[in-house]
């Protein structure tokens, strides 16, 4: 378990670095700061790394108990290359990524005027979208949060016996997708100020739509399929909205 935890945590660290040193300075540009930018970036990175560690440990501890897994990363932690596990996730991941890109493009095309104007003025660096969105967010939301929700439901409603029922898995997929959507609100609010309820709902639901896709992929195929889909979604959306 220790190697598995450490490898998954390590996979998410580049995303933490990208957010702390590439995105955060853009969000804080022109604002009065309580401390030097370097101190704020380091503090943000440490906090995010600790939260990532909690998510990585939660998944490493609980996922296998409820039939969730990251087969390629688990094999790598054991010193093996699981080509069969990788191949089984490629097609679902690509399909999920294309669907995710379509969702992101539609989200951008039909965004409310206030959000559309923000998207024209500000764009996250692609490397941050891929590393943080594609890898780190999947560890935080699917591997950590969704796994914990499934495990709690399984313990409460099945007494920890057998395989979790579809309902016990689907509810965490939906709830973690909504949480994934809500995670985007602070960034938008930092740039726009207080958000109207209608705009907040749009941001949450639009991002939750892909969260459902990623949650399903994690459940049925493995964490790597969700990661692959998330990476492809960002690459595809970037290509079509340039």
C-alpha positions, -999 to 999 in steps of 0.1 A, spaced: 0 0 0 28 24 8 44 23 -26 9 25 -43 1 56 -22 34 73 -29 33 67 -66 -2 81 -70 7 111 -48 38 116 -69 17 115 -101 -3 145 -88 26 167 -77 33 182 -111 -2 195 -113 2 210 -78 33 228 -90 16 240 -122 -13 255 -103 9 271 -76 36 286 -100 17 291 -133 -19 298 -125 -19 314 -90 4 343 -101 -21 350 -129 -50 351 -105 -32 374 -81 -17 397 -107 -24 434 -98 -39 426 -64 -25 437 -31 -8 407 -15 -3 400 22 31 383 15 56 380 -13 43 360 -43 69 333 -38 57 328 -2 21 325 -13 30 300 -41 50 279 -17 22 279 9 -4 270 -17 18 242 -30 23 227 5 -14 228 13 -23 213 -20 3 186 -16 -10 176 18 -46 174 5 -33 153 -24 -16 130 1 -48 125 19 -67 117 -13 -39 93 -24 -38 75 9 -76 72 10 -77 56 -23 -48 33 -16 -64 22 16 -100 18 6 -104 14 -32 -96 -23 -35 -122 -30 -8 -150 -17 -30 -138 -29 -64 -122 4 -75 -87 4 -88 -58 20 -106 -43 -12 -122 -15 4 -142 -2 25 -113 -6 -5 -89 15 -26 -112 41 1 -115 42 3 -77 49 -34 -77 77 -30 -103 56 -44 -132 43 -29 -165 7 -39 -169 1 -37 -206 -32 -56 -205 -45 -32 -179 -33 -2 -200 -49 -15 -232 -82 -22 -215 -84 15 -206 -73 31 -238 -105 29 -258 -128 39 -230 -105 67 -220 -103 81 -256 -141 79 -260 -146 96 -226 -121 122 -236 -138 130 -269 -172 133 -250 -155 154 -224 -140 177 -250 -175 181 -266 -189 190 -232 -162 216 -225 -166 232 -260 -203 234 -256 -198 248 -221 -176 276 -236 -199 282 -266 -231 286 -246 -216 303 -216 -235 332 -200 -221 366 -212 -203 373 -180 -184 340 -181 -178 342 -219 -161 376 -214 -139 362 -187 -129 332 -209 -119 357 -237 -97 377 -212 -82 348 -192 -71 313 -200 -52 288 -179 -19 276 -195 -25 243 -213 1 225 -192 -18 234 -160 -51 221 -175 -35 188 -185 -14 182 -153 -37 196 -127 -71 190 -144 -62 157 -160 -41 141 -133 -43 159 -99 -81 165 -100 -87 129 -108 -67 118 -78 -84 143 -55 -120 138 -67 -123 103 -80 -95 84 -62 -99 102 -29 -134 116 -26 -155 92 -47 -137 62 -32 -144 74 3 -181 79 -5 -185 45 -21 -167 29 9 -190 47 34 -221 37 15 -209 1 12 -203 0 50 -236 16 59 -260 -1 36 -243 -35 28 -224 -39 61 -192 -42 42 -202 -74 25 -200 -83 -11 -195 -59 -40 -211 -24 -37 -244 -23 -56 -248 0 -86 -268 24 -66 -241 27 -39 -216 35 -66 -238 58 -88 -247 81 -59 -210 89 -51 -204 93 -89 -231 120 -90 -221 136 -57 -183 137 -65 -192 151 -99 -211 180 -82 -182 185 -59 -159 186 -89 -181 213 -104 -182 233 -72 -144 232 -70 -143 256 -100 -164 283 -83 -136 298 -61 -114 305 -91 -142 321 -111 -153 341 -81 -117 353 -75 -118 369 -110 -154 381 -112 -163 387 -76 -195 374 -60 -213 351 -84 -251 351 -91 -268 319 -82 -277 312 -119 -240 316 -130 -228 294 -101 -253 267 -111 -242 269 -147 -205 264 -137 -212 235 -113 -235 216 -137 -214 221 -168 -183 208 -150 -203 181 -133 -214 167 -166 -178 156 -174 -174 145 -137 -201 119 -143 -182 106 -173 -149 104 -154 -166 88 -124 -181 61 -146 -148 54 -163 -131 51 -129 -157 26 -117 -158 4 -148 -122 6 -161 -99 22 -136 -84 55 -125 -61 57 -155 -91 57 -179 -106 87 -161 -72 105 -162 -67 98 -199 -102 111 -207 -96 142 -186 -64 149 -204 -79 143 -239 -109 165 -229 -86 194 -222 -64 189 -252 -95 186 -275 -112 216 -260 -80 237 -264 -77 227 -300 -113 237 -308 -115 269 -289 -82 285 -298 
